[in-house]
Amino acid sequence: MDIYCVMGNPIEHSKSPWIHTRFAELEGQTLHYGRRLVPIHGFAAEVQSFFAQGGRGCNITVPFKFEAAALANQASQRVTLAMAANILSLQDGKLLADNTDGTGLVNDIECNAGVELKGRNLLLIGAGGAAAGVLGPLLLARPASITVANRTLPKASALVARHAALAAQQGVELRAQSSQSLASSFDVLINATASSLTGGAIPVPDCTLKSGALAYDMMYGNAARGFMNWAQAHGAQARDGLGMLVEQAAEAFMIWRGVRPPARQVLAELRLLMP
């Protein structure tokens, strides 16, 4: 039986095993997909062990996406730009890296939430692996502007500099700003920080929320509730990252298995199971 898993720390909250198992059921395929809690300083060893035991592919979640990209022998263009990976596969003895986070996010916002990104002003909160993985696909959606806001400005500036050529090609105004200095409002806010997962404070001021804006937290379930409550209290449309999780998983399943599973159906089923 082909073996897959999701690696991260923490990992017990992950719905990826259920999603991929359901994809396999619907597509008539046989596989086993599990969770692996990885020690903070033990990622490379865990990856080596997994593939040595016959693993076919793994999803990577926080905080190992940068390490996953650096560990690979070969990387997709998406990984090269982001310098972060959420998928590792073993082919012909080589470790291959890809990143489906951005595609999953854009698909969920535009197809499932029904919010077109083209021509909008976006705020991407955070400059870590999660933000790096989605900035390229967000630029390809051709919004009017994207502001990358982070607590430490140099980290946001480095991420913006790496994507400057793509932004110019797409005609998108791309800028970096410190989270504390934000004073404008935006059409779409995307929280790519770990603040929701760790129970931290809302990472941006209230003024960033335009009335009717889409406020999107890349976390989901109870972890996203605080951010979503804050957004709704200020007249915004709140959405968690469950749809992104399913959509990026569908892209990963396509890469691994060669068929695209019905993401929208599985998302609807998963919503019914969530508390």
C-alpha positions as CSV (number, residue, x, y, z in Angstrom):
1,M,0.0,0.0,0.0
2,D,1.3,3.5,-0.9
3,I,2.1,5.5,2.2
4,Y,1.7,9.3,2.6
5,C,1.7,11.6,5.6
6,V,1.6,15.1,6.9
7,M,4.5,16.4,9.0
8,G,4.5,19.3,11.4
9,N,4.6,20.5,15.0
10,P,1.9,20.7,16.3
11,I,0.1,18.2,14.1
12,E,-2.8,16.6,16.1
13,H,-5.2,19.2,14.7
14,S,-4.5,18.3,11.0
15,K,-7.5,17.2,8.9
16,S,-5.2,16.1,6.0
17,P,-5.5,12.4,6.8
18,W,-9.2,12.5,6.5
19,I,-9.1,14.6,3.3
20,H,-6.7,12.4,1.5
21,T,-8.4,9.2,2.6
22,R,-11.7,10.6,1.3
23,F,-10.1,11.6,-2.0
24,A,-8.8,8.1,-2.4
25,E,-12.3,6.6,-1.6
26,L,-13.9,8.8,-4.2
27,E,-11.3,8.1,-6.8
28,G,-11.2,4.3,-6.1
29,Q,-7.5,4.3,-5.0
30,T,-5.8,2.6,-2.1
31,L,-3.4,4.4,0.1
32,H,-2.6,5.1,3.8
33,Y,-2.2,8.7,5.0
34,G,-1.1,9.5,8.5
35,R,0.2,12.2,10.8
36,R,3.8,12.6,12.0
37,L,4.7,14.9,14.9
38,V,8.2,16.1,14.1
39,P,10.7,17.3,16.8
40,I,11.5,21.0,16.2
41,H,15.2,20.1,15.5
42,G,14.6,16.7,13.9
43,F,12.9,17.5,10.5
44,A,15.6,16.2,8.1
45,A,16.0,12.9,10.1
46,E,12.2,12.4,10.1
47,V,11.9,12.9,6.3
48,Q,14.8,10.5,5.7
49,S,13.2,7.9,8.0
50,F,9.8,8.2,6.4
51,F,11.1,7.7,2.8
52,A,13.4,4.9,4.0
53,Q,10.3,3.1,5.3
54,G,8.7,3.2,1.8
55,G,6.8,6.6,2.0
56,R,5.7,8.0,-1.3
57,G,5.0,11.6,-0.4
58,C,4.4,13.9,2.5
59,N,2.7,17.2,3.1
60,I,4.7,19.7,5.2
61,T,3.1,22.2,7.6
62,V,4.4,24.7,10.2
63,P,7.2,25.2,11.0
64,F,9.1,23.2,8.5
65,K,8.2,24.6,5.1
66,F,11.5,26.5,4.6
67,E,13.5,23.4,5.7
68,A,11.5,21.2,3.3
69,A,12.5,23.5,0.4
70,A,16.2,23.5,1.4
71,L,16.2,19.7,1.8
72,A,15.0,18.8,-1.7
73,N,17.2,17.7,-4.6
74,Q,14.9,19.3,-7.1
75,A,12.3,22.0,-6.7
76,S,9.3,23.3,-8.7
77,Q,9.2,27.0,-9.9
78,R,6.7,27.6,-7.1
79,V,9.2,26.4,-4.5
80,T,12.1,28.3,-6.1
81,L,10.2,31.6,-5.8
82,A,8.7,31.0,-2.4
83,M,11.8,29.2,-0.9
84,A,9.2,27.2,1.0
85,A,7.6,23.8,0.2
86,N,4.5,22.0,1.5
87,I,5.0,18.8,-0.6
88,L,7.9,16.3,-0.7
89,S,8.0,13.3,-3.0
90,L,10.6,10.7,-3.8
91,Q,11.2,9.8,-7.5
92,D,14.1,7.8,-8.8
93,G,15.9,8.4,-5.6
94,K,15.6,12.1,-5.7
95,L,13.6,14.2,-3.2
96,L,11.3,16.6,-5.1
97,A,9.6,19.7,-3.6
98,D,6.5,21.6,-4.6
99,N,4.2,24.1,-3.1
100,T,0.4,24.0,-3.6
101,D,-0.6,26.4,-0.8
102,G,-1.0,29.4,-3.1
103,T,-3.1,27.6,-5.7
104,G,-5.2,26.2,-2.9
105,L,-5.8,29.7,-1.3
106,V,-6.7,31.4,-4.6
107,N,-9.0,28.6,-5.6
108,D,-10.8,28.8,-2.3
109,I,-11.2,32.6,-2.3
110,E,-12.3,32.9,-5.9
111,C,-14.2,29.6,-6.5
112,N,-15.6,28.7,-3.1
113,A,-15.9,32.1,-1.5
114,G,-16.8,33.8,-4.8
115,V,-14.5,36.8,-4.2
116,E,-12.6,37.9,-7.3
117,L,-9.0,39.1,-6.5
118,K,-8.4,40.9,-9.8
119,G,-8.2,44.7,-9.2
120,R,-8.5,44.4,-5.4
121,N,-6.2,45.8,-2.7
122,L,-4.8,42.9,-0.6
123,L,-3.1,42.8,2.7
124,L,-0.9,39.7,3.3
125,I,-0.1,39.4,7.0
126,G,3.1,37.6,7.8
127,A,6.3,36.9,6.0
128,G,7.1,33.3,7.0
129,G,6.7,30.1,5.1
130,A,2.9,30.3,4.8
131,A,3.1,33.8,3.3
132,A,6.0,32.9,1.1
133,G,4.0,30.0,-0.3
134,V,1.0,32.0,-1.4
135,L,2.5,35.3,-2.6
136,G,3.3,34.2,-6.1
137,P,-0.1,32.7,-6.9
138,L,-1.8,35.8,-5.4
139,L,0.3,38.0,-7.8
140,L,-0.8,35.8,-10.7
141,A,-4.5,36.6,-9.7
142,R,-3.6,40.2,-10.7
143,P,-4.9,42.3,-7.8
144,A,-4.3,46.0,-7.9
145,S,-1.9,45.9,-5.0
146,I,-0.5,43.6,-2.3
147,T,0.9,44.9,0.9
148,V,3.0,42.4,2.9
149,A,2.9,43.3,6.5
150,N,5.1,41.8,9.2
151,R,6.2,42.5,12.7
152,T,9.8,42.8,11.5
153,L,10.0,44.9,8.4
154,P,13.2,43.4,7.0
155,K,11.7,40.0,6.6
156,A,8.7,41.4,4.7
157,S,11.0,43.5,2.5
158,A,13.1,40.4,1.6
159,L,9.9,38.5,0.6
160,V,8.7,41.5,-1.5
161,A,12.1,41.8,-3.2
162,R,12.1,38.2,-4.2
163,H,8.7,38.6,-5.9
164,A,9.3,42.1,-7.4
165,A,9.9,40.8,-11.0
166,L,6.7,38.7,-11.0
167,A,4.8,41.7,-9.5
168,A,6.1,43.9,-12.3
169,Q,5.1,41.4,-15.0
170,Q,1.6,41.2,-13.6
171,G,1.2,44.9,-13.2
172,V,0.7,44.6,-9.4
173,E,1.9,47.2,-6.9
174,L,3.8,45.2,-4.3
175,R,5.1,46.8,-1.1
176,A,6.3,45.8,2.4
177,Q,5.3,47.4,5.6
178,S,5.6,46.8,9.4
179,S,2.4,45.5,10.9
180,Q,2.4,48.3,13.6
181,S,2.5,51.1,11.0
182,L,-0.5,50.0,9.0
183,A,-3.1,52.9,8.6
184,S,-5.0,51.9,5.3
185,S,-8.0,49.6,4.8
186,F,-8.0,46.8,2.4
187,D,-10.5,44.7,0.3
188,V,-9.0,41.4,1.3
189,L,-6.9,40.5,4.4
190,I,-5.1,37.2,4.6
191,N,-3.7,36.2,7.9
192,A,-0.6,34.0,7.2
193,T,0.9,34.3,10.7
194,A,0.7,31.6,13.4
195,S,-1.1,34.1,15.8
196,S,-4.3,32.1,15.6
197,L,-2.6,28.8,16.2
198,T,-0.8,30.1,19.3
199,G,-3.7,32.1,20.6
200,G,-1.9,35.4,20.0
201,A,-3.3,38.8,19.6
202,I,-4.8,40.1,16.3
203,P,-1.6,41.0,14.3
204,V,-2.9,44.2,12.6
205,P,-4.9,47.2,13.8
206,D,-8.7,47.5,13.3
207,C,-8.3,50.2,10.7
208,T,-7.1,47.7,8.1
209,L,-10.6,46.2,7.8
210,K,-12.7,47.9,5.2
211,S,-16.5,47.4,5.7
212,G,-17.5,44.3,3.7
213,A,-13.9,43.2,3.2
214,L,-12.9,39.5,3.1
215,A,-10.9,38.6,6.2
216,Y,-9.3,35.2,5.6
217,D,-7.4,33.2,8.3
218,M,-5.2,30.4,6.9
219,M,-5.9,28.5,10.1
220,Y,-9.2,26.7,10.5
221,G,-11.6,25.5,13.2
222,N,-11.2,26.7,16.7
223,A,-7.8,28.2,16.0
224,A,-9.3,30.7,13.5
225,R,-12.3,31.6,15.7
226,G,-10.7,34.7,17.4
227,F,-9.6,36.2,14.1
228,M,-13.0,35.6,12.5
229,N,-14.9,37.0,15.5
230,W,-12.7,40.1,15.2
231,A,-13.4,40.5,11.5
232,Q,-17.2,40.0,11.9
233,A,-17.3,42.5,14.7
234,H,-15.9,45.1,12.3
235,G,-18.3,44.4,9.5
236,A,-16.1,42.1,7.4
237,Q,-16.8,38.8,5.8
238,A,-14.8,36.2,7.7
239,R,-13.5,32.9,6.3
240,D,-11.2,30.3,7.7
241,G,-8.6,28.3,5.8
242,L,-10.4,24.9,5.7
243,G,-11.2,25.5,2.0
244,M,-7.5,26.3,1.3
245,L,-6.5,23.1,3.1
246,V,-8.8,21.0,0.9
247,E,-7.9,22.8,-2.3
248,Q,-4.1,22.5,-1.7
249,A,-4.6,18.9,-0.9
250,A,-6.5,18.3,-4.1
251,E,-3.5,19.8,-6.0
252,A,-1.1,17.6,-4.1
253,F,-3.3,14.5,-4.8
254,M,-3.1,15.4,-8.5
255,I,0.7,15.6,-8.4
256,W,1.0,12.3,-6.5
257,R,-1.8,10.2,-8.1
258,G,-2.4,11.8,-11.5
259,V,-6.1,12.5,-10.9
260,R,-7.9,15.6,-9.6
261,P,-10.4,14.7,-6.8
262,P,-13.6,16.6,-6.2
263,A,-12.4,19.3,-3.8
264,R,-15.7,21.1,-3.5
265,Q,-17.6,18.0,-2.5
266,V,-15.0,17.0,0.1
267,L,-15.0,20.5,1.5
268,A,-18.8,20.5,2.0
269,E,-18.5,17.1,3.7
270,L,-15.8,18.3,6.0
271,R,-17.6,21.4,7.0
272,L,-20.5,19.2,8.2
273,L,-18.0,17.3,10.4
274,M,-16.4,20.3,11.9
275,P,-17.6,21.5,15.4
